Structure formats: structure tokens, C-alpha cells
Amino acid sequence: MARFEFLPTALDGLLVVRRWRVDDQRGFLSRMYCAEMFAAAGVSKPVSQINHTLTRRKGAVRGMHFQVPPHAEIKVVSCIRGEVFDVGVDLREGSPTFLCWHGEMLSAGNQHSLIIPEGFAHGFQALTEDCELLYLHTAPYHPEAEGGMSPVDPRLSIAWPLDITEMSERDRRHPPLTEEFKGITL
């Protein structure tokens, strides 16, 4: 039977999901999501949007993106082709791990996903060519609620595994965090 293991990280609410495959002579089955099991792990909001991305170039970075209340969202991120270094950054105002990040290798092979809680920024770096990710979102996209920060912001000091080969113009334009930034109030 396909099942999950939810592994905590040093950042409260940011979880690694280990998906167990069922293999046989035909191939395999890997369950991506089960509302009952995810609710038991603390993700009880329904999935309202599913996105699929392709990042063609090794070394490319997407992120760091988030949505603010009342449209804050939980994301469940899975790599279904290739391998990525997936990152969540705690932006919750008053959190003891404010501006701390956690990175996790996600790949089609390791069957891991990352649960990005509300109040976190998310981004990733492609470690192989042609990486495909599947995102489950608990809130639909609202452009007026979108926020972002530079993936190379010195206050974050994210240790990207590869030299960055590509970023969108939008991600390049995110200004550096200032001392005035106190986080997201949930």
C-alpha cells in the first residue's frame, strides 16, 4: 500500500514527506496526496490549485515566492522529473526561526516532497536539466497577495549547491531585505 512518512525539520511546520512506492513488474504506484494522512500531519486545508512547472536549465533558480494573508497558502512541492534543491524560508513574524531556511533534495527517484507552511517563502534550484515540479496549493493565486525576495539576499545566505545560471527578471528585481522587514503576520 502506498503511504507517507512526515519528517520534521528544524523549522516548525516545514515538513519533508517521504512517499513510499509500490513496485511490481508493470512499474510503480506513488501516492502524491491523501487528505486524511496530510490532515493527521497538520495540513488540514483543502487543495484548491495544482500547478506543474518545467525548468529546463541546470543551475536555474526560481523563487523566493510567497502569498500574504488573507491568501496565505500551504504548498506541497514534489519533483516528478529530475532533481532540485528545494528551499523554504521562515518569514513568520515573531518566529524563533525567522529568516532561517531549510533546503531539501527532491527528485523523482527519492520520492520526497516538501510541505511549505503559510508564512514561508519558497524557491528551488534545478540540479539537472528539464526538472518538473508538481505543486499542491491550499489557496488560489492572487497577484495582489504575492510577495517575493531575492534568492541571493545576503540576509538569507542560502547556500545554493550550484552556480546560478538563470533567474527570471522578476526574481532579479526583488529588493534586498531591510532591517525594517519584521515578517508576515498570520
Residue frames as qw, qx, qy, qz and C-alpha x, y, z in Angstrom:
[[0.000, 0.889, 0.458, 0.000, 0.00, 0.00, 0.00],
 [0.352, 0.543, -0.042, 0.761, 1.27, 3.49, -0.86],
 [0.493, -0.768, -0.357, 0.198, 1.94, 5.52, 2.28],
 [0.199, 0.830, -0.154, 0.497, 3.72, 8.57, 3.65],
 [0.652, -0.401, -0.348, 0.542, 6.23, 9.39, 6.35],
 [0.025, 0.939, 0.078, 0.335, 6.24, 13.01, 7.61],
 [0.732, -0.118, -0.249, 0.623, 9.68, 14.12, 8.83],
 [0.167, -0.960, -0.151, 0.166, 10.14, 17.35, 10.81],
 [0.571, 0.498, -0.137, 0.638, 12.86, 19.88, 10.02],
 [0.386, -0.197, -0.404, 0.806, 14.44, 22.49, 12.30],
 [0.182, -0.065, -0.081, -0.978, 11.75, 24.96, 11.10],
 [0.329, 0.251, 0.764, -0.495, 8.39, 24.41, 12.79],
 [0.609, 0.553, 0.303, -0.482, 5.75, 23.33, 10.28],
 [0.457, 0.633, -0.529, -0.332, 8.18, 22.74, 7.40],
 [0.799, -0.160, 0.564, -0.132, 7.99, 19.00, 6.78],
 [0.183, 0.377, -0.807, -0.415, 9.68, 16.55, 4.46],
 [0.854, 0.106, 0.250, -0.443, 7.24, 13.99, 3.09],
 [0.093, -0.337, 0.900, 0.260, 8.66, 10.63, 2.17],
 [0.795, 0.216, -0.048, -0.565, 6.37, 8.91, -0.30],
 [0.488, -0.230, 0.840, 0.052, 6.57, 5.13, -0.37],
 [0.503, 0.340, -0.520, -0.601, 6.26, 3.46, -3.76],
 [0.801, 0.028, 0.568, -0.187, 4.56, 0.18, -4.51],
 [0.213, 0.545, -0.664, -0.465, 6.53, -1.55, -7.26],
 [0.818, 0.095, 0.560, -0.096, 5.67, -4.57, -9.38],
 [0.586, 0.048, 0.616, 0.525, 6.55, -5.96, -12.80],
 [0.316, 0.779, 0.473, 0.264, 4.41, -3.27, -14.51],
 [0.214, 0.615, -0.094, 0.753, 6.10, -0.30, -12.82],
 [0.260, -0.170, -0.645, 0.698, 5.05, 1.52, -9.66],
 [0.231, -0.805, -0.437, -0.327, 2.34, 3.46, -7.83],
 [0.354, -0.060, -0.388, 0.849, 3.27, 6.52, -5.77],
 [0.133, -0.829, -0.543, -0.015, 0.52, 8.38, -3.96],
 [0.304, 0.446, -0.044, 0.841, 1.11, 12.13, -4.16],
 [0.232, -0.260, 0.283, -0.894, -1.50, 13.23, -1.64],
 [0.403, -0.425, -0.808, -0.063, -4.09, 11.84, 0.77],
 [0.244, -0.663, -0.018, -0.707, -6.25, 14.42, 2.59],
 [0.814, -0.539, -0.167, -0.136, -6.71, 12.16, 5.62],
 [0.839, -0.122, -0.145, 0.510, -2.99, 11.46, 6.08],
 [0.322, 0.428, -0.049, 0.843, -1.95, 15.07, 5.43],
 [0.436, -0.706, -0.111, -0.546, -4.58, 16.31, 7.92],
 [0.866, -0.450, -0.167, 0.139, -3.09, 14.00, 10.55],
 [0.681, 0.026, -0.055, 0.730, 0.28, 15.68, 9.85],
 [0.173, -0.585, -0.241, 0.755, -1.25, 19.16, 10.33],
 [0.063, 0.127, -0.453, -0.880, -2.21, 20.08, 6.75],
 [0.254, 0.420, 0.829, -0.269, -5.99, 20.19, 7.01],
 [0.342, 0.595, -0.007, -0.727, -6.85, 22.86, 4.42],
 [0.803, 0.397, 0.445, 0.014, -8.16, 21.52, 1.12],
 [0.414, -0.128, 0.501, 0.749, -6.08, 21.68, -2.05],
 [0.367, 0.754, 0.332, -0.433, -7.52, 24.44, -4.22],
 [0.487, 0.806, -0.262, -0.212, -4.95, 24.67, -7.02],
 [0.846, -0.172, 0.395, 0.316, -2.40, 22.35, -8.64],
 [0.319, 0.874, -0.282, -0.236, 0.49, 23.72, -10.71],
 [0.910, 0.037, 0.265, 0.316, 3.06, 21.92, -12.84],
 [0.078, 0.919, -0.283, -0.262, 6.37, 23.58, -13.78],
 [0.898, 0.236, 0.074, 0.363, 9.23, 22.74, -16.10],
 [0.171, -0.902, 0.308, 0.249, 12.66, 24.26, -15.54],
 [0.854, 0.504, -0.117, 0.044, 14.87, 23.47, -18.50],
 [0.472, 0.674, -0.423, 0.380, 18.31, 24.59, -17.39],
 [0.780, -0.298, -0.385, 0.393, 20.53, 23.07, -14.70],
 [0.407, -0.070, -0.230, 0.881, 21.50, 25.76, -12.19],
 [0.179, -0.502, -0.297, -0.793, 18.37, 27.88, -12.78],
 [0.095, -0.225, -0.708, 0.662, 16.70, 29.27, -9.65],
 [0.278, -0.573, -0.480, -0.603, 13.01, 30.07, -9.18],
 [0.544, -0.672, -0.471, 0.172, 11.91, 31.98, -6.11],
 [0.120, -0.192, -0.871, 0.435, 11.67, 33.09, -3.39],
 [0.322, -0.332, -0.391, -0.795, 7.87, 33.50, -3.53],
 [0.064, -0.290, -0.830, 0.473, 5.01, 33.67, -1.01],
 [0.222, -0.592, -0.458, -0.624, 1.46, 34.94, -0.55],
 [0.003, 0.111, -0.538, 0.835, 0.38, 37.10, 2.38],
 [0.073, 0.487, 0.818, -0.298, -2.90, 36.84, 4.32],
 [0.738, -0.048, 0.477, -0.474, -5.74, 36.59, 3.68],
 [0.851, 0.431, -0.204, -0.219, -4.40, 34.50, 0.78],
 [0.187, -0.596, 0.779, -0.055, -1.51, 32.81, 2.59],
 [0.895, 0.186, -0.271, -0.301, -1.07, 29.26, 1.38],
 [0.662, -0.387, 0.636, 0.079, 0.44, 25.93, 2.22],
 [0.609, 0.559, -0.467, -0.313, 2.34, 24.34, -0.67],
 [0.833, -0.202, 0.509, 0.076, 3.19, 20.67, -1.10],
 [0.362, 0.762, -0.443, -0.304, 6.06, 20.54, -3.59],
 [0.854, -0.084, 0.504, 0.099, 7.12, 17.35, -5.38],
 [0.128, 0.602, -0.609, -0.500, 9.74, 16.79, -8.08],
 [0.868, 0.221, 0.380, -0.232, 8.40, 14.37, -10.68],
 [0.829, 0.472, 0.034, 0.298, 11.33, 14.59, -13.14],
 [0.402, 0.648, -0.310, 0.568, 14.98, 15.41, -12.49],
 [0.614, -0.412, -0.465, 0.487, 16.37, 16.71, -9.18],
 [0.011, 0.804, 0.035, 0.593, 16.07, 20.06, -7.39],
 [0.343, -0.105, -0.572, 0.738, 17.32, 21.73, -4.22],
 [0.264, -0.695, -0.492, -0.452, 14.05, 22.95, -2.71],
 [0.290, 0.051, -0.453, 0.841, 14.11, 25.72, -0.08],
 [0.311, -0.791, -0.482, -0.215, 11.66, 27.11, 2.47],
 [0.272, 0.242, -0.335, 0.869, 12.40, 30.34, 4.39],
 [0.273, -0.628, -0.673, 0.280, 10.55, 31.20, 7.61],
 [0.093, 0.398, 0.110, 0.906, 9.03, 34.69, 7.28],
 [0.453, -0.676, -0.565, -0.137, 6.61, 34.42, 10.22],
 [0.065, -0.711, 0.232, -0.661, 6.72, 37.50, 12.41],
 [0.563, -0.580, 0.393, -0.439, 7.96, 36.60, 15.89],
 [0.985, 0.042, -0.167, -0.016, 9.07, 33.09, 14.92],
 [0.604, -0.669, 0.374, 0.219, 12.23, 31.89, 16.70],
 [0.652, -0.022, 0.565, 0.505, 13.50, 30.75, 13.28],
 [0.339, 0.889, 0.164, -0.262, 12.62, 33.99, 11.44],
 [0.369, 0.824, -0.379, -0.204, 14.68, 34.25, 8.20],
 [0.417, -0.367, 0.825, 0.105, 16.15, 30.77, 8.68],
 [0.690, 0.381, -0.363, -0.497, 15.97, 28.42, 5.72],
 [0.667, -0.175, 0.724, -0.017, 15.92, 24.70, 5.11],
 [0.486, 0.500, -0.514, -0.500, 16.87, 23.04, 1.84],
 [0.735, -0.040, 0.661, -0.147, 16.00, 19.54, 0.73],
 [0.071, 0.258, -0.784, -0.559, 16.91, 17.49, -2.34],
 [0.701, 0.316, 0.444, -0.460, 13.73, 16.47, -4.11],
 [0.124, 0.358, -0.759, -0.530, 13.81, 14.10, -7.05],
 [0.798, 0.072, -0.317, -0.508, 11.71, 11.69, -9.00],
 [0.635, 0.185, -0.736, 0.142, 13.97, 8.98, -7.59],
 [0.159, 0.099, -0.739, 0.647, 13.90, 9.77, -3.88],
 [0.343, -0.544, -0.709, -0.291, 10.10, 10.28, -3.75],
 [0.278, -0.408, -0.475, 0.728, 10.36, 13.17, -1.28],
 [0.018, 0.778, 0.375, 0.505, 8.09, 16.22, -1.12],
 [0.259, -0.036, -0.407, 0.875, 8.31, 19.36, 0.98],
 [0.158, -0.799, -0.577, -0.066, 5.41, 20.95, 2.83],
 [0.251, 0.223, -0.093, 0.937, 5.89, 24.72, 2.80],
 [0.134, -0.615, -0.693, 0.352, 3.69, 26.25, 5.55],
 [0.052, 0.923, 0.277, 0.263, 1.86, 29.56, 5.48],
 [0.316, -0.933, 0.153, 0.083, 4.26, 32.40, 6.20],
 [0.665, -0.323, 0.496, 0.456, 7.18, 30.80, 4.35],
 [0.405, 0.708, -0.358, -0.455, 8.87, 31.82, 1.12],
 [0.864, 0.032, 0.494, 0.090, 9.63, 29.04, -1.35],
 [0.420, 0.764, -0.392, -0.296, 12.14, 28.57, -4.14],
 [0.912, -0.102, 0.372, 0.139, 14.33, 25.94, -5.75],
 [0.095, 0.693, -0.583, -0.413, 17.38, 25.35, -7.92],
 [0.934, 0.302, -0.075, -0.176, 17.38, 22.81, -10.76],
 [0.492, -0.589, 0.620, 0.165, 20.22, 20.33, -10.27],
 [0.494, 0.089, 0.774, 0.386, 19.57, 18.57, -13.58],
 [0.158, 0.052, -0.447, -0.879, 18.23, 19.60, -16.97],
 [0.489, -0.221, -0.570, -0.622, 14.46, 19.52, -17.54],
 [0.058, -0.109, -0.821, 0.558, 13.16, 19.42, -13.95],
 [0.398, -0.445, -0.484, -0.640, 9.42, 19.11, -13.47],
 [0.001, -0.024, -0.710, 0.704, 7.69, 20.02, -10.22],
 [0.347, -0.542, -0.661, -0.386, 4.13, 19.49, -9.09],
 [0.004, -0.127, 0.444, -0.887, 2.71, 21.99, -6.57],
 [0.301, -0.612, -0.721, -0.120, -0.43, 21.50, -4.49],
 [0.045, 0.250, -0.200, 0.946, -1.70, 24.84, -3.12],
 [0.105, -0.496, -0.797, 0.327, -4.27, 25.44, -0.38],
 [0.158, 0.761, 0.242, -0.582, -5.15, 28.87, -1.82],
 [0.641, 0.629, 0.322, 0.298, -5.52, 30.04, -5.40],
 [0.500, 0.024, 0.062, 0.863, -3.01, 32.53, -6.78],
 [0.005, -0.939, -0.336, 0.069, -3.82, 36.17, -6.01],
 [0.575, 0.476, -0.041, 0.664, -1.39, 38.64, -7.64],
 [0.174, -0.807, 0.074, -0.560, -2.21, 41.34, -5.08],
 [0.774, -0.600, 0.161, -0.124, -1.13, 39.00, -2.26],
 [0.908, 0.221, -0.115, 0.337, 2.11, 37.86, -3.88],
 [0.265, -0.907, 0.317, 0.080, 5.44, 38.68, -2.34],
 [0.910, 0.282, -0.122, 0.278, 8.99, 37.79, -3.17],
 [0.377, -0.846, 0.327, 0.190, 12.58, 38.19, -2.12],
 [0.448, 0.694, -0.552, -0.113, 15.88, 37.75, -3.84],
 [0.985, -0.090, -0.143, 0.031, 17.22, 34.18, -3.81],
 [0.694, 0.239, -0.284, 0.617, 20.69, 35.68, -3.31],
 [0.288, -0.866, 0.007, -0.408, 19.74, 38.08, -0.50],
 [0.371, 0.420, -0.663, 0.497, 22.70, 38.30, 1.90],
 [0.471, -0.356, 0.446, -0.673, 20.37, 38.26, 4.94],
 [0.945, -0.002, 0.035, -0.324, 19.18, 34.81, 3.89],
 [0.068, -0.624, 0.773, 0.097, 22.57, 33.44, 2.77],
 [0.936, 0.136, 0.224, -0.236, 21.01, 30.44, 1.05],
 [0.310, -0.499, 0.744, 0.319, 23.77, 28.00, 0.11],
 [0.808, 0.463, -0.041, -0.362, 22.66, 27.12, -3.42],
 [0.851, -0.207, 0.432, 0.214, 24.52, 23.94, -4.45],
 [0.649, 0.323, 0.397, 0.564, 25.40, 25.18, -7.96],
 [0.105, -0.213, 0.121, 0.964, 26.34, 28.48, -9.52],
 [0.427, 0.619, 0.493, -0.437, 23.11, 30.20, -10.54],
 [0.366, 0.070, 0.639, 0.673, 22.80, 30.02, -14.34],
 [0.128, -0.399, -0.516, -0.747, 19.41, 31.67, -14.76],
 [0.005, 0.444, 0.653, -0.613, 16.74, 33.66, -12.89],
 [0.192, 0.755, 0.559, 0.285, 13.65, 35.45, -14.10],
 [0.177, 0.467, -0.025, 0.866, 13.80, 39.22, -14.42],
 [0.546, -0.668, -0.198, -0.465, 11.03, 39.43, -11.80],
 [0.851, -0.434, -0.195, 0.225, 13.13, 37.44, -9.28],
 [0.593, 0.186, -0.092, 0.778, 16.21, 39.59, -10.03],
 [0.043, -0.600, -0.096, -0.793, 14.23, 42.75, -9.25],
 [0.642, -0.665, -0.380, -0.022, 13.26, 41.76, -5.71],
 [0.040, 0.818, -0.349, 0.456, 14.98, 44.27, -3.41],
 [0.439, 0.132, -0.770, 0.444, 17.20, 43.11, -0.56],
 [0.524, -0.667, -0.529, 0.014, 15.56, 42.65, 2.81],
 [0.063, 0.647, -0.267, 0.712, 15.94, 45.61, 5.13],
 [0.164, 0.013, -0.773, 0.613, 16.14, 45.69, 8.91],
 [0.437, 0.007, 0.173, -0.882, 12.59, 47.11, 8.84],
 [0.685, -0.014, -0.589, -0.428, 11.21, 43.82, 7.49],
 [0.378, -0.333, 0.676, -0.538, 9.71, 42.12, 10.56],
 [0.126, 0.039, 0.990, 0.052, 7.94, 39.29, 8.78],
 [0.399, -0.265, -0.585, -0.655, 4.45, 38.16, 7.86],
 [0.368, -0.072, 0.604, -0.703, 1.68, 38.35, 10.42],
 [0.253, -0.148, -0.896, -0.333, -0.57, 35.31, 10.07]]
